[in-house]
Amino acid sequence: MNARTPQAHHPLAAQDMGRILAYLQQNPGTSVEIARALRLTVNRVNGLLLELRAQGLVHAPSCTAGSKGSTVNVWACREAEEGAR
């Protein structure tokens, strides 16, 4: 993990946050896509994404239509987007 990896109160939370950041550095995704890829629950991914957003490491620059027609955030790593500019 690098200096930008979040420090969490629990080691498993920090590990899962690191996995989410690694996923988002490769490509943006919805919480469902991230959960499936990392074999985590959607609720866990949502909670960790909110924590990562509060730390300024991820954001949701766009959205898409979910399976039920609702709007769903597409999350991205801030580092990846800033590097592409």
C-alpha positions in Angstrom: 0.0 0.0 0.0 1.2 3.5 -0.8 1.1 6.8 1.2 -2.4 7.5 -0.3 -3.9 4.3 1.0 -6.5 5.1 3.7 -5.8 4.2 7.3 -8.9 2.5 8.7 -9.7 1.5 12.3 -9.8 -2.2 11.4 -7.2 -4.0 9.3 -9.8 -5.8 7.1 -11.5 -2.5 6.3 -8.1 -1.1 5.2 -7.4 -4.2 3.2 -10.8 -4.0 1.4 -10.4 -0.2 0.8 -7.0 -1.0 -0.8 -8.6 -3.6 -3.0 -11.3 -1.1 -4.1 -8.7 1.5 -4.9 -6.7 -1.0 -6.9 -9.9 -2.0 -8.9 -10.8 1.7 -9.5 -7.3 2.5 -10.7 -7.9 0.0 -13.6 -11.4 1.2 -14.5 -14.4 3.0 -13.1 -17.3 0.9 -11.9 -20.6 0.8 -10.0 -20.7 -0.6 -6.4 -22.4 -3.8 -7.8 -19.6 -4.3 -10.3 -16.9 -3.7 -7.7 -18.7 -6.0 -5.2 -18.9 -8.8 -7.8 -15.2 -8.4 -8.9 -13.9 -8.4 -5.3 -16.4 -10.9 -3.9 -17.7 -8.4 -1.3 -21.2 -7.5 -0.4 -22.7 -4.4 -2.0 -23.4 -2.9 1.4 -19.8 -3.3 2.4 -18.6 -1.7 -0.8 -21.0 1.2 -0.5 -19.9 1.9 3.0 -16.2 1.7 2.1 -16.8 3.9 -1.0 -18.4 6.6 1.2 -15.3 6.5 3.5 -13.0 6.7 0.6 -15.0 9.6 -0.8 -14.8 11.4 2.5 -11.0 10.9 2.4 -10.9 12.4 -1.1 -9.6 9.3 -2.8 -12.6 8.4 -5.0 -15.6 10.2 -6.5 -18.5 9.5 -8.7 -18.0 11.7 -11.8 -20.9 10.0 -13.7 -23.9 7.8 -13.3 -25.7 5.1 -15.3 -29.1 3.4 -15.2 -29.3 0.5 -12.8 -31.1 -2.8 -13.5 -34.4 -1.3 -12.1 -34.0 1.9 -14.0 -32.7 4.0 -11.1 -29.6 6.2 -11.3 -26.4 4.5 -10.1 -23.1 6.1 -9.4 -20.1 5.1 -11.4 -17.1 5.4 -9.1 -13.6 6.4 -10.1 -10.3 6.8 -8.4 -9.2 10.5 -8.2 -5.6 9.6 -9.0 -6.5 7.9 -12.2 -8.6 10.8 -13.5 -6.1 13.4 -12.5 -3.3 11.4 -14.3 -5.4 11.2 -17.5 -5.6 15.0 -17.7 
